[in-house]
Amino acid sequence: MKLIVFLLAAGVFLSCRQPATRDKIVEPTKDSTEAHSNFFPVSSYIRGQIKGLKTDAANPLSVTTVNGQSDSSWLRLEQLDSIFKPFVEPVIDTANLIGFFSEKKFLDQSLDAFTFTYDPIGKLPDSMLLQHYDVYVNPETGFVKRVYLMKKTATGGEQQLTWLADNWAKIVDIRNDASGKPSVMKEQLIKWKF
């Protein structure tokens, strides 16, 4: 039974992959090469979603919340690349992450999704802002349902991106408040399917 679930998960993963764009190649360590797998190419996926949105030519609505106060505005399609740039650069794919991250795959019946979870193998270099990411795949269709990323910011805070396929994306900025507790500073929900 476990073999069938594993083969099904591998088939779903391979069917939902898109070609990756690589800016640089990181030499993997010997240990990481032995457990080699193909990481989901998040950067290519998000760029493909943005390209599809631009092709549809539907301006998305941005709802920004700061200190409990929300404001909304329509975004120009040209703004999308710069808004999502922190989540696609450096490129998130196998070539750039294999020496730093491990992948765990399982069928999460509570979410009705194959879940691919990526966590650091050990201490990450200071230049590596990506800290964790998850990809959720519909087990029936093989299409990505959702992507979640967590990154450090250059100022010591944290940024999270939740991307619901073909619907919306939410960016959450978290920083430590005066007492040192993590606090949500800003949320930006970008919706393009109503």
trRosetta pair geometry for C-beta under 8 A, 3 or more apart (Angstrom, degrees):
i j d omega theta_ij theta_ji phi_ij phi_ji
1 4 5.7 -52 -153 32 34 111
1 5 6.6 31 152 -15 66 104
2 5 5.7 -54 -149 38 35 110
2 6 6.2 35 153 -20 67 107
3 6 5.7 -54 -146 37 30 112
3 7 6.2 28 156 -17 65 107
4 7 5.9 -55 -145 38 29 108
4 8 6.2 30 154 -19 64 108
5 8 5.7 -56 -147 38 29 113
5 9 6.2 31 154 -20 65 106
5 107 5.9 -101 -164 -7 116 131
6 9 5.7 -54 -147 36 30 111
6 10 6.3 29 154 -18 65 106
6 105 8.0 100 -132 97 70 122
7 10 5.7 -52 -145 37 32 111
7 11 6.3 33 154 -19 64 106
8 11 5.7 -56 -149 37 30 111
8 12 6.4 29 154 -18 65 105
8 139 7.5 35 147 -158 120 99
9 12 5.8 -54 -147 37 31 109
9 13 6.2 32 155 -21 65 107
9 105 5.3 130 160 152 140 126
9 106 7.7 -39 -109 -111 154 14
9 107 6.6 -126 -79 -54 113 90
9 114 5.2 156 -129 -138 88 133
10 13 5.7 -54 -146 36 30 113
10 14 6.3 24 158 -14 65 108
11 14 6.0 -58 -145 40 28 105
11 15 6.2 25 158 -19 64 111
11 142 7.6 -74 125 -111 79 124
12 15 5.9 -61 -146 37 28 109
12 16 6.4 10 162 -8 65 112
12 114 5.5 137 92 7 147 158
12 137 5.4 138 148 130 120 141
12 139 6.5 -60 -96 -129 159 52
12 142 4.6 -150 -141 -120 75 81
13 16 6.4 -72 -150 40 25 98
13 17 6.8 41 154 -44 63 100
13 38 7.6 146 143 77 119 102
13 40 7.2 -109 -155 -79 95 95
13 105 7.1 -50 -61 -124 141 143
13 114 7.1 -117 -60 126 84 147
13 116 6.9 103 -111 -71 116 135
13 137 6.9 -150 -86 -14 58 168
14 17 5.9 -38 -151 4 35 119
14 38 7.7 75 -96 62 77 140
15 142 4.3 -19 91 176 129 143
16 40 7.8 -10 101 -129 105 110
16 137 5.6 -156 6 -127 164 124
16 142 5.3 -165 -53 157 98 79
16 143 5.9 151 -114 -119 115 30
16 144 5.6 135 178 -41 136 81
17 38 6.9 -4 -105 132 149 133
17 40 6.9 -138 -104 -129 81 64
17 41 6.5 81 -156 14 84 104
18 41 6.0 -116 67 70 77 123
18 44 4.8 -162 95 129 110 121
18 45 5.9 147 29 -80 128 64
18 48 5.7 -82 -166 -37 173 154
19 41 7.4 -36 132 53 19 169
19 44 6.4 -156 90 -153 45 154
20 41 3.7 -144 -89 -120 100 142
20 43 7.2 74 -147 63 86 99
20 44 4.9 -122 -112 -30 50 138
20 91 7.0 106 179 173 102 126
20 93 4.0 96 -151 -127 146 153
20 94 7.2 -163 -5 22 169 85
20 95 7.2 170 115 8 144 109
21 41 8.0 117 17 -176 58 129
21 43 6.7 -99 52 110 95 117
21 44 5.7 147 3 -85 83 94
21 47 7.3 2 11 31 133 161
21 91 6.1 -138 89 -119 76 137
21 93 7.8 169 55 -25 44 149
22 25 6.4 33 169 -70 133 77
22 91 6.0 -161 -122 85 41 164
22 93 6.6 -100 -88 65 83 142
22 95 5.1 12 -122 57 129 154
22 96 7.2 179 -137 -38 86 99
23 89 7.6 49 -16 -132 157 87
23 90 6.4 -124 54 -152 134 83
23 91 5.1 161 7 -11 99 120
23 96 7.8 30 48 -75 85 132
24 90 7.3 -44 34 -156 108 124
24 91 7.8 166 32 29 67 113
24 95 8.0 -180 99 129 45 115
24 96 6.8 81 75 -99 78 100
25 95 5.1 -70 -123 179 72 118
25 96 7.6 -113 -125 -75 31 61
26 95 6.6 131 29 152 75 65
26 96 5.4 88 2 -136 117 42
26 97 7.7 95 47 -37 139 19
26 98 7.2 174 82 45 105 83
26 99 5.6 -120 130 21 116 125
26 100 7.7 -9 125 -15 158 107
27 99 6.9 52 98 -56 46 147
28 32 4.8 -121 -174 85 106 116
28 33 4.9 129 110 -63 128 88
28 36 7.5 67 147 -96 170 104
28 98 4.3 -41 -98 106 123 116
28 99 4.4 -166 -129 -65 54 89
29 32 4.8 86 56 11 84 102
29 33 7.0 -148 90 -12 42 88
29 99 4.8 110 -8 -138 83 95
30 33 5.8 -58 -151 31 31 113
30 34 6.9 35 154 -25 63 100
31 34 6.1 -53 -159 24 33 112
31 35 7.4 0 157 10 63 103
31 121 7.9 139 104 -174 121 148
32 35 6.4 -72 -154 52 38 90
32 36 7.0 79 143 -79 64 70
32 98 5.2 135 145 153 128 78
32 99 5.1 -172 34 -109 159 43
32 100 7.9 11 -95 -4 158 27
32 102 7.7 -133 -124 -86 91 75
32 121 6.6 -87 -85 -67 109 161
33 36 5.2 -2 -162 -54 43 114
33 98 7.3 60 -81 152 58 126
35 102 7.1 -1 110 -132 139 97
36 98 6.7 12 -124 -152 82 128
37 94 7.7 -139 100 -116 51 118
37 103 5.3 -103 69 53 134 139
38 94 5.3 -63 -144 -65 54 143
39 92 7.7 -109 131 160 128 73
39 93 6.0 153 82 -173 107 37
39 94 4.3 163 27 -78 92 68
39 97 5.7 -5 4 70 173 124
39 98 7.0 -146 -16 -74 121 74
39 101 7.1 67 -103 86 143 124
39 103 5.9 -163 -101 -68 79 133
39 118 6.5 57 -141 -99 115 135
40 45 7.1 4 159 -28 98 140
40 116 5.5 114 -19 97 128 154
40 118 8.0 -129 35 -39 94 129
40 135 4.5 -13 56 -13 167 166
40 144 7.9 119 -166 -96 139 125
41 44 4.1 12 132 28 120 118
41 45 6.1 145 97 -23 71 88
41 91 8.0 -20 -156 176 88 98
41 92 7.1 138 -161 99 43 70
41 93 4.3 13 -117 -108 82 101
41 94 7.5 -54 -75 -7 81 80
42 45 5.5 -58 -147 36 32 115
42 46 6.3 26 160 -15 69 105
42 87 7.8 -94 141 160 117 88
42 88 7.6 -149 118 -110 83 65
42 92 4.0 -20 54 95 111 129
42 93 7.3 -150 28 -68 66 60
42 133 6.2 -44 -67 162 157 159
42 135 7.0 -141 -86 -75 95 117
42 147 6.0 137 -134 -159 102 141
42 149 6.9 116 178 -75 154 120
43 46 6.1 -56 -146 38 29 105
43 47 6.2 27 156 -15 64 109
43 87 7.9 175 -102 128 70 62
43 88 4.1 110 -138 -154 86 77
43 89 7.3 92 -126 -60 130 44
43 91 4.6 -102 23 -144 164 65
43 92 4.7 145 -31 36 92 77
43 93 6.3 -73 29 -38 108 95
44 47 5.7 -56 -144 41 30 111
44 48 6.2 33 154 -22 65 107
44 93 6.9 54 -9 -79 108 121
45 48 5.7 -58 -151 35 28 112
45 49 6.5 28 152 -19 64 104
45 144 6.4 37 -155 7 138 169
45 147 6.7 141 105 -57 140 152
46 49 5.6 -51 -148 35 35 113
46 50 6.4 35 152 -18 66 103
46 84 6.0 -162 162 167 128 138
46 87 6.3 -169 -134 112 176 110
46 88 5.3 -137 76 -80 129 111
46 147 7.2 -110 -68 70 95 158
46 163 6.5 -114 -104 -101 96 168
47 50 5.7 -53 -148 37 33 111
47 51 6.3 36 152 -21 65 105
47 88 6.0 104 -52 -141 93 150
48 51 5.6 -50 -144 36 32 113
48 52 6.4 35 154 -20 63 104
49 52 5.7 -53 -150 35 31 113
49 53 6.5 34 151 -20 63 105
49 163 7.0 137 60 -179 173 130
49 165 7.0 -127 -107 -138 128 63
49 166 7.1 -129 -138 -68 101 51
50 53 5.6 -53 -150 35 33 114
50 54 6.4 33 152 -18 66 104
50 80 5.0 163 -145 137 111 132
50 81 6.7 113 168 -78 153 63
50 84 6.5 -148 -72 45 135 151
51 54 5.7 -54 -148 37 32 110
51 55 6.3 36 151 -23 64 105
52 55 5.5 -52 -147 34 32 114
52 56 6.5 31 154 -17 64 104
52 166 7.5 -53 112 -105 144 82
53 56 5.8 -54 -150 36 31 110
53 58 6.9 -92 -165 57 73 85
53 60 6.9 -9 -171 -45 134 115
53 77 7.1 180 123 -133 94 100
53 80 6.7 156 87 -107 136 168
53 192 5.5 -26 -133 179 116 172
54 57 7.0 30 176 -76 40 51
54 77 4.9 113 -114 -177 81 129
54 80 7.2 -138 -61 40 99 146
56 192 7.7 112 80 163 140 124
57 77 7.1 -60 -130 -57 49 151
58 192 5.7 119 100 -168 113 96
59 74 4.8 42 135 -179 129 108
59 75 6.1 -179 -174 70 86 57
59 76 6.7 -37 -127 -109 111 30
59 77 6.4 -104 -102 -48 68 79
60 74 7.4 152 86 -155 35 62
60 75 5.1 -7 69 44 85 114
60 80 7.4 90 21 -84 130 111
60 190 5.0 43 143 178 139 90
60 191 6.1 164 -164 78 92 36
60 192 4.0 -57 -98 -77 98 91
61 72 6.0 2 180 -171 101 113
61 73 7.6 163 -155 85 62 27
61 74 6.0 -44 -102 -100 61 60
61 75 7.4 177 -107 3 11 86
61 190 7.3 166 82 -152 44 48
61 191 5.0 -15 59 60 96 93
61 192 7.5 172 17 -79 68 45
61 194 7.8 61 7 -72 129 116
62 72 6.5 162 86 -151 51 60
62 73 5.5 -16 60 63 100 75
62 74 7.4 140 14 -126 83 11
62 75 5.0 83 -26 -45 116 109
62 188 6.1 -14 -166 -169 99 98
62 189 7.3 151 -156 80 47 49
62 190 5.2 -13 -101 -102 75 78
63 70 5.8 -1 -178 -168 94 114
63 71 7.5 165 -153 82 52 35
63 72 4.6 -20 -100 -96 72 94
63 188 7.3 155 78 -155 47 48
63 189 4.6 -11 59 60 99 101
63 190 8.0 -169 23 -74 66 34
63 191 7.3 22 -1 0 107 108
64 70 6.8 154 81 -150 42 60
64 71 5.4 -19 62 61 93 85
64 72 7.5 167 17 -87 68 40
64 73 7.9 -5 3 17 108 97
64 186 6.7 -14 -168 -169 94 100
64 187 7.1 163 -153 87 47 53
64 188 4.9 -9 -103 -104 79 81
64 189 7.9 -165 -73 25 36 64
65 68 7.0 -5 -176 -128 101 10
65 69 6.8 161 -151 78 62 36
65 70 4.6 -26 -93 -92 84 80
65 71 8.0 165 -82 18 40 62
65 186 7.0 156 81 -157 55 51
65 187 4.5 -1 53 56 102 100
65 188 7.8 -166 22 -74 66 39
65 189 7.8 33 -5 -2 103 99
66 69 6.0 -26 69 61 68 89
66 185 7.1 -5 -134 156 84 59
66 186 5.0 -12 -93 -106 87 83
75 79 4.9 -117 -173 62 103 133
75 80 6.9 103 137 -62 136 76
75 83 7.6 -27 -146 -32 149 151
75 190 6.8 -5 -4 -137 148 110
76 79 5.0 104 64 -11 78 103
77 80 6.0 -29 -170 -4 49 116
78 81 7.2 -43 -177 18 47 104
79 82 6.0 -68 -164 46 52 103
79 83 5.8 50 146 -27 83 111
80 83 5.7 -59 -143 36 31 112
80 84 6.1 0 170 6 69 113
80 190 8.0 133 -115 175 88 155
81 84 6.8 -77 -146 50 21 90
81 85 6.3 49 154 -61 62 94
82 85 5.5 -22 -144 -14 33 123
83 171 7.5 -141 171 -22 96 151
83 188 7.8 -127 -161 121 120 148
83 190 7.2 99 139 -61 154 155
84 87 5.3 -62 -172 46 73 110
84 88 6.0 50 135 -11 93 111
84 161 7.7 87 -134 -130 84 147
84 169 7.3 2 -93 130 117 165
85 88 6.3 -76 -140 45 32 95
85 89 5.7 -17 180 21 74 117
86 89 7.2 -73 -121 56 19 82
86 129 7.9 -74 -172 109 94 150
86 151 6.7 -168 154 76 104 159
86 159 6.4 10 124 92 142 161
87 92 8.0 -36 167 -11 60 135
87 149 5.5 135 -143 66 105 158
87 151 7.2 -148 -100 -14 68 140
87 159 7.9 -122 -71 121 94 123
87 161 4.8 21 -105 -17 147 163
88 91 7.1 0 168 -108 65 52
88 92 7.1 -101 -136 10 41 98
90 96 6.0 -172 135 -163 113 152
91 95 7.7 11 100 66 123 103
91 96 5.3 148 82 -13 85 150
92 96 6.9 -103 -114 71 24 127
92 97 6.6 31 -153 -38 60 135
92 130 6.5 137 -99 -98 110 159
92 133 6.9 46 -167 3 145 166
92 149 7.6 -100 -78 -112 167 129
93 96 5.7 78 55 22 71 98
93 97 6.8 168 78 10 28 104
94 97 6.6 -89 -135 52 20 87
94 98 5.3 36 -180 -56 69 107
95 98 6.9 -21 -119 -4 13 112
97 100 5.4 -87 -158 56 58 100
97 101 4.5 -13 169 24 107 119
97 118 7.1 9 156 -172 147 137
97 130 7.6 -57 -104 88 119 146
98 101 7.4 -64 -101 52 16 77
99 121 7.7 -96 156 21 39 143
100 120 6.1 -47 164 -133 80 77
100 121 6.1 -158 -180 17 27 101
100 124 5.9 60 -163 -117 119 89
100 125 7.8 -77 -109 7 131 88
100 128 6.3 -166 -160 -128 159 161
101 118 4.7 22 171 -178 135 98
101 119 6.4 151 -151 77 84 23
101 120 5.9 -61 -99 -99 65 37
101 121 6.3 -155 -106 -26 11 83
102 118 7.2 170 78 -145 38 56
102 119 6.0 -20 54 64 86 76
102 120 7.8 34 10 131 81 13
102 121 5.3 107 -33 -84 97 81
103 116 6.1 -17 -163 -170 104 92
103 117 7.2 142 -157 74 51 47
103 118 5.6 -19 -98 -95 69 78
104 116 7.4 158 79 -156 47 44
104 117 4.6 -16 59 60 98 100
104 118 8.0 -171 21 -72 70 34
104 119 7.5 10 0 11 110 105
105 114 6.7 1 -169 178 92 100
105 115 7.2 166 -148 85 45 52
105 116 5.3 -8 -101 -103 81 72
105 117 7.8 -173 -74 20 35 71
106 114 7.4 177 94 -154 27 62
106 115 5.7 -14 64 57 75 94
107 113 7.8 -178 -152 100 55 32
107 114 5.5 -39 -99 -100 64 66
107 115 7.6 143 -118 13 14 79
107 139 6.5 47 -134 -89 107 138
108 111 4.3 21 110 34 119 105
108 112 7.6 -54 96 2 75 16
108 113 5.5 -5 58 66 101 76
108 114 7.5 141 15 -123 77 15
108 115 4.6 43 -14 -17 121 124
108 136 7.7 -59 43 -127 128 100
109 112 6.7 27 -160 -79 40 50
111 115 6.8 74 60 -61 141 116
111 136 6.3 -88 143 -141 137 132
112 138 7.6 9 131 -134 90 65
112 139 6.8 -116 174 16 65 109
113 136 4.0 7 164 -171 153 96
113 137 6.0 134 -168 57 87 38
113 138 6.4 -49 -112 -88 79 35
113 139 6.6 -172 -128 -28 26 88
113 145 5.6 -98 -110 28 129 142
113 146 7.7 -37 -125 32 165 99
114 136 7.3 148 73 -158 48 48
114 137 4.3 -21 58 61 101 102
114 139 5.5 120 -31 -82 90 84
115 134 6.3 -22 -165 -165 94 107
115 135 7.5 149 -157 78 46 50
115 136 5.7 -14 -102 -103 71 73
115 137 7.9 -165 -71 21 27 75
116 134 6.8 149 79 -159 56 54
116 135 4.3 -7 57 56 109 98
116 136 7.9 -155 23 -69 73 31
116 137 7.2 47 -10 -10 105 109
117 132 7.9 -15 -171 -170 83 95
117 133 7.9 176 -151 95 45 44
117 134 5.2 -12 -105 -106 69 86
118 132 6.6 159 87 -158 70 49
118 133 4.9 2 53 59 115 80
118 134 7.2 -164 20 -75 76 40
119 132 5.7 2 -104 -116 67 91
120 123 7.4 47 154 -109 140 9
120 124 5.1 -96 -121 -50 139 103
120 131 7.0 -50 -31 -159 114 53
120 132 7.6 -76 -16 -75 80 71
124 128 4.1 -107 171 75 117 132
124 131 7.3 -133 9 -109 156 61
125 128 4.9 99 60 -6 78 102
129 151 4.6 36 139 -170 97 102
129 152 4.8 -128 -151 59 72 80
129 153 7.2 55 -153 -92 124 21
129 154 7.6 -46 -99 -60 131 63
130 133 6.8 -31 -169 -29 112 112
130 149 6.9 -64 -133 -165 94 104
130 150 7.7 101 -161 81 56 52
130 151 5.3 -41 -96 -103 45 90
131 150 4.9 -60 66 106 104 95
131 151 6.1 163 4 -111 88 29
131 152 6.0 97 -44 -29 117 84
131 158 7.7 -42 15 -133 146 104
132 149 7.6 158 90 -157 56 42
132 150 4.5 11 56 47 93 115
133 147 7.1 -2 -174 -176 107 87
133 148 6.3 171 -152 91 61 58
133 149 4.6 -8 -105 -106 105 66
133 150 6.9 -167 -74 20 58 68
134 146 7.9 9 107 108 98 93
134 147 7.2 169 88 -155 58 45
134 148 4.5 9 51 52 99 104
135 144 6.2 -60 -171 -131 99 109
135 146 7.7 172 -154 91 41 53
135 147 5.4 -7 -108 -109 71 79
136 144 7.1 99 76 -162 53 66
136 145 4.6 -57 107 61 101 105
136 146 4.4 14 45 53 120 89
136 147 7.5 -150 21 -70 75 37
136 148 7.9 48 -14 -5 103 98
137 142 6.5 -8 175 -158 114 35
137 143 6.9 173 -153 92 76 23
137 144 5.6 -50 -100 -100 71 49
137 145 6.5 163 -120 1 15 88
138 141 4.5 18 97 41 129 96
138 142 6.8 -45 76 8 82 16
138 143 5.3 9 32 58 116 73
138 144 7.7 154 0 -143 82 1
138 145 5.1 115 -49 -55 84 107
139 142 7.9 28 -158 -69 20 48
143 165 6.8 163 147 144 105 168
144 147 6.6 7 176 -49 129 95
144 165 5.2 146 100 -73 84 137
145 164 7.4 -29 159 -147 63 66
145 165 5.8 -118 -155 10 20 121
146 162 6.8 -13 -170 -172 109 84
146 163 6.5 155 -158 81 57 57
146 164 5.4 -20 -104 -105 90 57
146 165 6.6 -111 -70 -14 40 85
147 161 7.5 -4 109 113 93 99
147 162 7.5 165 85 -154 52 39
147 163 4.4 -1 54 53 96 110
147 165 7.8 92 -8 -60 89 82
148 160 7.2 -11 -169 -172 86 97
148 161 7.1 169 -150 88 41 58
148 162 5.2 -3 -106 -106 82 72
148 163 7.6 -161 -71 21 39 71
149 160 6.8 166 86 -154 57 50
149 161 4.5 9 49 49 103 101
150 158 6.5 -8 -170 -173 90 111
150 159 7.6 162 -153 85 45 48
150 160 5.2 -12 -103 -104 72 83
151 158 7.0 155 83 -158 43 61
151 159 5.0 -15 64 61 95 94
151 160 7.8 175 23 -81 67 37
151 161 7.9 24 4 -3 106 100
152 156 7.3 -28 -173 -137 102 25
152 157 7.4 144 -164 83 58 38
152 158 6.1 -47 -110 -101 45 65
152 159 7.9 57 150 19 5 80
153 156 6.8 -34 74 40 84 23
153 157 4.4 3 34 62 125 84
153 158 6.6 -136 -7 -72 91 14
153 159 5.6 92 -62 -21 101 103
153 173 7.6 28 -46 -141 148 91
155 175 7.6 -24 108 -112 113 119
156 175 7.5 73 95 -136 82 88
156 176 7.7 -48 128 13 109 108
157 173 6.3 25 141 -175 144 82
157 174 5.9 167 -178 87 96 51
157 175 4.0 -50 -108 -90 117 79
157 176 7.5 -150 -105 0 72 67
157 185 7.3 -39 -144 4 150 136
158 173 7.7 150 83 -160 51 43
158 174 4.4 -16 64 64 98 106
158 175 7.6 -179 23 -74 68 43
158 182 7.3 -9 27 -139 128 122
159 171 6.5 -14 -169 -168 101 93
159 172 7.0 155 -156 79 50 52
159 173 5.7 -17 -103 -103 79 63
159 174 7.4 -174 -78 22 30 77
160 171 7.2 157 81 -155 52 45
160 172 4.5 -6 55 54 101 102
160 174 7.0 39 -7 -7 104 115
161 169 6.5 -10 -168 -174 93 105
161 170 7.3 159 -152 81 46 49
161 171 5.5 -12 -100 -101 76 71
161 172 8.0 -167 -72 20 32 72
162 169 6.9 168 87 -156 52 55
162 170 4.8 -1 54 53 98 97
162 172 7.8 33 -2 -6 99 108
163 169 4.7 -7 -109 -110 72 95
164 167 4.3 -38 107 61 108 118
164 168 5.2 22 48 54 111 74
164 169 7.2 -159 25 -77 66 46
166 193 6.2 48 143 -38 71 146
167 191 7.2 -32 159 -142 67 74
167 192 7.2 167 177 57 21 74
167 193 4.5 -76 -125 42 57 125
168 189 6.3 3 178 -176 126 88
168 190 6.2 163 -159 85 73 52
168 191 4.3 -21 -103 -104 112 66
168 192 6.8 167 -88 18 57 67
168 193 6.9 -112 -42 37 76 85
169 189 7.7 168 88 -153 42 47
169 190 5.0 -6 59 57 86 104
170 187 6.5 -8 -172 -171 103 96
170 188 6.9 165 -153 84 55 49
170 189 4.8 -14 -104 -103 92 71
170 190 7.4 -176 -81 19 41 68
171 187 7.2 160 84 -156 53 47
171 188 4.7 -1 54 55 99 100
171 190 7.7 35 -2 -7 97 106
172 184 6.0 -55 -169 -134 104 105
172 186 7.5 171 -152 90 42 53
172 187 5.2 -8 -106 -107 75 81
173 184 7.2 105 76 -162 55 59
173 185 4.7 -56 104 62 104 104
173 186 4.4 21 39 51 118 91
173 187 7.6 -146 22 -69 72 40
174 182 5.2 13 173 -173 117 104
174 183 6.8 158 -155 75 71 31
174 184 5.7 -41 -98 -97 77 51
174 185 6.7 166 -110 3 20 87
175 182 7.4 165 94 -144 16 60
175 183 6.3 -31 71 61 63 82
175 185 5.1 33 15 -38 106 130
176 180 5.2 -13 -175 -150 124 38
176 181 6.5 139 -149 66 73 22
176 182 5.9 -49 -92 -87 61 47
176 183 7.0 90 -149 12 19 88
177 180 7.2 -53 67 13 61 16
177 181 5.4 -11 37 61 103 79
177 182 7.8 88 -5 171 81 5
177 183 4.2 56 -44 -10 106 141
184 187 6.4 5 176 -47 124 98
191 194 6.6 84 144 -77 119 76
